[in-house]
Amino acid sequence: MKKTAILVLGILWSGMFVSAQSIDKQAPQGFDVENTSITHGKIDSISYASKTVGVARKALIYTPPGFTKNKKYPVLYLFHGIGGDEKEWFAHGKPNVILDNLYAQGKLEPMIVVLPNGRAMKNDRATGDIFAKDKVEAFTTFEKDLLTDLIPFVEKHYPVKKDRENRALAGLSMGGGQTQNFAFANMDKFAWLGAFSSAPNTKDPKQLLPNPQEAKKMKLIFLSCGDADNLLIYTTKTHNYLKENNIPHIFYLEPGGHDFKVWKNDLYIFSQLLFKPVDQKEINQFLEKK
């Protein structure tokens, strides 16, 4: 496998329509460096009552530059990995900086981004044996917490649009697996999916989509992984299944391993595709770029 070029495998695109603009496959230098001369969004920490877990749980929420309560926004729920918590993306992925810079260039649809803790248990800190059975199971429990506790809290306290076409899920590693598991199981609630370097918690494709044609309901299925990532097989399995069943999706294989260099680039790309009409010609041009 060539590592000197960006490889895009198994591209299937039909019935999906991102507005015409130039999107780089590799983010330009400085895309994740704070620019003091532009308007910035805001990161807040929130606490919500989780009936699922039985305690108050924390999340971070990013509101975009120019945020106003007089407008309703679509929402991206952005998940962390097995060793992280609600602060992992903020600490290592700089999503607020990446998005601020893209807003300054006019490349994003204004959206709210929620960074939750995907380990739904009373002690949800990433301490001790992070691979312990109860901690791993808590990532599955988070589906209920997300649907019945966190999303209703966000929709009560923030001016957000409440239909499936204005809700997106994305995540890295363990969060990539959660994204696939939750989005495909709840296509009545989510229409945009971005799974970055999905981990072994990803369900088998036939479990994810026992009726694969239903996935055509999705506005966007974006699967990505580094070409040197030892977990590549889990993304490839979903891709192959979607390809075999003629389900429109992007499978983006990029240079890199299992790290934030890859995931920051994925967020840079995926965020520009969200909540917009999709121009098939422009997407094809994006996929063909070297």
C-alpha positions as CSV (number, residue, x, y, z in Angstrom):
1,M,0.0,0.0,0.0
2,K,1.4,3.3,-1.0
3,K,1.9,5.7,1.9
4,T,3.3,8.6,-0.2
5,A,-0.1,9.4,-1.7
6,I,-3.6,9.7,-0.3
7,L,-5.6,6.7,-1.3
8,V,-9.4,6.7,-1.7
9,L,-10.9,3.2,-2.0
10,G,-14.3,2.0,-2.8
11,I,-16.0,5.3,-3.5
12,L,-19.7,5.0,-3.9
13,W,-21.9,8.1,-4.3
14,S,-25.4,8.2,-5.5
15,G,-28.5,9.9,-4.3
16,M,-26.4,12.1,-2.0
17,F,-26.1,15.7,-2.7
18,V,-22.0,19.3,-0.3
19,S,-22.3,22.7,-1.8
20,A,-19.7,23.4,-4.4
21,Q,-16.5,24.5,-2.8
22,S,-12.9,23.4,-2.8
23,I,-12.1,20.8,-0.1
24,D,-8.5,19.7,0.5
25,K,-7.9,16.0,1.3
26,Q,-5.1,17.1,3.6
27,A,-5.7,20.2,5.7
28,P,-3.3,23.0,5.0
29,Q,-0.5,24.0,7.3
30,G,-1.9,26.2,10.2
31,F,-5.4,24.8,10.0
32,D,-5.2,23.9,13.7
33,V,-3.3,27.0,14.9
34,E,-5.3,29.7,16.7
35,N,-5.7,32.9,14.7
36,T,-6.1,35.9,17.0
37,S,-7.3,38.1,14.2
38,I,-10.6,36.3,13.6
39,T,-13.8,35.9,15.5
40,H,-13.9,32.8,17.8
41,G,-16.6,30.5,18.9
42,K,-17.1,29.6,22.6
43,I,-16.5,26.4,24.6
44,D,-18.7,25.9,27.6
45,S,-18.9,23.0,30.1
46,I,-22.4,21.8,30.9
47,S,-23.8,19.4,33.4
48,Y,-26.9,17.4,32.7
49,A,-29.0,15.0,34.7
50,S,-28.6,11.4,33.4
51,K,-31.5,9.2,34.4
52,T,-29.6,6.4,32.5
53,V,-26.6,6.5,34.9
54,G,-28.3,8.1,37.9
55,V,-25.9,11.0,38.3
56,A,-25.2,14.4,36.7
57,R,-22.8,14.0,33.8
58,K,-20.6,16.5,32.0
59,A,-20.1,17.6,28.4
60,L,-18.5,20.4,26.5
61,I,-20.4,22.5,24.0
62,Y,-19.0,24.6,21.2
63,T,-21.1,27.4,19.9
64,P,-19.9,29.0,16.6
65,P,-18.7,32.6,16.0
66,G,-21.7,34.9,15.8
67,F,-23.9,32.5,17.8
68,T,-27.3,33.9,18.7
69,K,-30.3,32.5,20.5
70,N,-32.5,34.0,17.8
71,K,-31.4,31.3,15.3
72,K,-31.7,27.6,15.4
73,Y,-28.7,25.4,14.6
74,P,-27.9,21.9,13.5
75,V,-25.9,19.8,16.0
76,L,-22.8,17.6,15.7
77,Y,-22.2,15.2,18.6
78,L,-18.5,14.4,18.5
79,F,-17.2,11.3,20.4
80,H,-13.8,10.6,22.0
81,G,-11.8,7.4,22.2
82,I,-11.5,4.7,24.9
83,G,-8.8,6.5,26.8
84,G,-10.5,9.9,26.8
85,D,-13.4,11.8,28.2
86,E,-15.4,14.9,27.2
87,K,-12.2,16.9,27.2
88,E,-10.1,14.6,24.9
89,W,-11.0,16.3,21.6
90,F,-10.6,19.8,23.1
91,A,-7.2,18.9,24.7
92,H,-5.7,17.1,21.7
93,G,-7.8,17.7,18.6
94,K,-8.4,21.5,18.9
95,P,-11.9,21.3,17.3
96,N,-12.7,24.9,18.3
97,V,-9.6,26.2,16.6
98,I,-10.1,24.1,13.5
99,L,-13.8,25.1,13.2
100,D,-13.0,28.8,14.0
101,N,-10.5,28.9,11.2
102,L,-13.0,27.3,8.8
103,Y,-15.8,29.7,9.7
104,A,-13.4,32.6,9.0
105,Q,-13.0,31.2,5.5
106,G,-16.7,30.8,5.0
107,K,-16.5,27.0,4.7
108,L,-18.9,25.8,7.3
109,E,-22.6,25.8,7.9
110,P,-23.0,27.3,11.4
111,M,-23.5,24.4,13.9
112,I,-23.3,23.6,17.6
113,V,-20.9,20.9,18.5
114,V,-21.4,18.7,21.6
115,L,-18.4,16.8,23.1
116,P,-19.9,14.3,25.6
117,N,-18.3,11.7,27.8
118,G,-19.1,8.4,26.0
119,R,-18.3,6.3,29.0
120,A,-21.8,6.2,30.6
121,M,-21.1,5.1,34.2
122,K,-21.0,6.8,37.6
123,N,-17.2,7.0,37.7
124,D,-16.8,8.0,34.0
125,R,-13.2,9.1,34.3
126,A,-10.5,7.5,32.1
127,T,-8.5,6.1,35.0
128,G,-7.3,2.7,36.1
129,D,-7.9,-0.1,33.6
130,I,-9.6,1.6,30.8
131,F,-10.2,-1.8,29.2
132,A,-12.1,-3.2,32.2
133,K,-15.3,-4.9,31.3
134,D,-17.6,-2.4,33.1
135,K,-15.8,0.5,31.5
136,V,-16.1,-1.0,28.0
137,E,-19.7,-1.8,28.5
138,A,-20.4,1.8,29.5
139,F,-19.6,2.9,26.0
140,T,-22.6,0.8,24.9
141,T,-24.8,2.2,27.6
142,F,-24.0,5.7,26.3
143,E,-26.5,5.2,23.5
144,K,-29.4,5.4,25.9
145,D,-27.8,8.3,27.8
146,L,-27.3,10.1,24.5
147,L,-30.8,9.6,23.3
148,T,-32.8,10.0,26.5
149,D,-30.7,12.4,28.5
150,L,-28.1,14.4,26.7
151,I,-30.0,15.2,23.4
152,P,-33.1,16.3,25.3
153,F,-31.0,18.5,27.5
154,V,-29.3,20.2,24.6
155,E,-32.6,20.7,22.8
156,K,-34.1,22.3,25.9
157,H,-31.3,24.7,26.6
158,Y,-29.9,25.6,23.2
159,P,-31.6,26.9,20.0
160,V,-31.2,23.8,17.9
161,K,-33.1,22.1,15.1
162,K,-34.7,18.8,16.3
163,D,-35.1,16.7,13.1
164,R,-32.8,13.9,12.0
165,E,-31.5,15.9,9.0
166,N,-30.0,18.4,11.5
167,R,-28.3,15.9,13.8
168,A,-24.9,14.4,13.0
169,L,-22.7,11.9,14.9
170,A,-18.9,11.6,14.5
171,G,-16.1,10.1,16.6
172,L,-12.6,8.7,16.7
173,S,-11.6,5.1,17.5
174,M,-14.1,3.8,20.2
175,G,-16.2,6.9,19.3
176,G,-16.0,5.9,15.7
177,G,-17.5,2.5,16.6
178,Q,-20.2,4.2,18.7
179,T,-21.0,6.5,15.8
180,Q,-21.6,3.6,13.5
181,N,-23.5,1.6,16.1
182,F,-25.7,4.4,17.2
183,A,-26.4,6.2,13.9
184,F,-27.2,3.0,11.9
185,A,-29.5,1.8,14.7
186,N,-31.3,5.2,14.9
187,M,-31.6,6.5,11.4
188,D,-34.9,8.1,12.4
189,K,-32.8,10.4,14.6
190,F,-29.5,11.0,12.7
191,A,-28.7,11.6,9.0
192,W,-25.0,12.3,9.0
193,L,-22.3,9.8,10.1
194,G,-18.5,10.4,10.4
195,A,-16.6,7.4,11.7
196,F,-12.9,8.0,12.1
197,S,-10.6,5.0,12.6
198,S,-13.4,2.9,14.2
199,A,-12.3,0.5,17.0
200,P,-13.3,-3.2,17.6
201,N,-16.5,-2.1,19.4
202,T,-17.9,-1.5,15.9
203,K,-20.7,-4.1,15.3
204,D,-20.4,-6.6,12.5
205,P,-21.8,-5.0,9.3
206,K,-24.8,-7.4,9.2
207,Q,-25.6,-6.4,12.8
208,L,-25.2,-2.8,12.0
209,L,-27.4,-3.0,8.9
210,P,-29.5,-6.2,8.7
211,N,-31.5,-4.4,6.0
212,P,-28.7,-2.5,4.3
213,Q,-30.9,-0.6,1.8
214,E,-32.3,1.4,4.7
215,A,-28.9,3.1,4.9
216,K,-29.8,5.1,1.8
217,K,-31.8,7.3,4.1
218,M,-28.5,8.8,5.4
219,K,-27.4,12.1,4.0
220,L,-23.8,11.2,4.4
221,I,-21.8,8.2,5.5
222,F,-18.1,9.1,5.9
223,L,-15.7,6.4,6.8
224,S,-12.0,7.2,7.2
225,C,-8.9,5.6,8.6
226,G,-5.1,5.9,8.4
227,D,-3.4,3.5,6.0
228,A,-0.9,2.4,8.8
229,D,-3.6,1.9,11.4
230,N,-3.8,-1.6,12.9
231,L,-7.5,-1.1,13.3
232,L,-8.1,-0.5,9.7
233,I,-9.9,-3.8,9.3
234,Y,-13.0,-2.6,11.2
235,T,-13.5,0.4,8.9
236,T,-12.8,-1.8,5.8
237,K,-15.5,-4.4,6.9
238,T,-18.2,-1.7,6.9
239,H,-17.0,-0.2,3.7
240,N,-17.0,-3.6,1.9
241,Y,-20.5,-4.4,3.1
242,L,-21.8,-1.0,2.0
243,K,-20.1,-1.4,-1.4
244,E,-21.5,-4.9,-1.9
245,N,-25.0,-3.5,-1.2
246,N,-24.5,-0.4,-3.4
247,I,-25.0,2.0,-0.4
248,P,-23.7,5.5,-1.1
249,H,-20.7,6.4,1.1
250,I,-17.2,7.8,1.2
251,F,-14.3,5.5,2.3
252,Y,-11.4,7.8,2.8
253,L,-8.0,6.1,3.4
254,E,-5.3,8.6,4.3
255,P,-1.7,8.6,5.3
256,G,-1.2,7.9,9.0
257,G,-1.8,5.8,12.0
258,H,-4.1,5.8,15.0
259,D,-3.6,9.3,16.2
260,F,-4.9,12.9,16.3
261,K,-3.0,13.9,13.2
262,V,-5.4,11.7,11.3
263,W,-8.5,12.6,13.3
264,K,-7.9,16.4,13.1
265,N,-7.7,16.1,9.4
266,D,-10.9,14.0,9.3
267,L,-12.8,16.7,11.3
268,Y,-11.4,19.3,9.0
269,I,-12.9,17.5,6.0
270,F,-16.1,16.1,7.5
271,S,-17.2,19.4,9.1
272,Q,-17.2,21.0,5.7
273,L,-19.6,18.4,4.3
274,L,-22.2,18.8,7.1
275,F,-25.6,20.2,6.8
276,K,-25.3,21.3,3.2
277,P,-26.7,20.1,-0.1
278,V,-24.2,17.8,-1.7
279,D,-22.9,18.4,-5.2
280,Q,-21.9,15.0,-6.6
281,K,-19.5,16.6,-9.2
282,E,-17.7,18.5,-6.5
283,I,-17.4,15.4,-4.3
284,N,-16.0,13.4,-7.1
285,Q,-13.4,16.1,-7.8
286,F,-12.5,16.0,-4.1
287,L,-12.1,12.3,-4.2
288,E,-9.9,12.4,-7.3
289,K,-7.4,15.0,-6.0
290,K,-3.9,13.7,-5.2
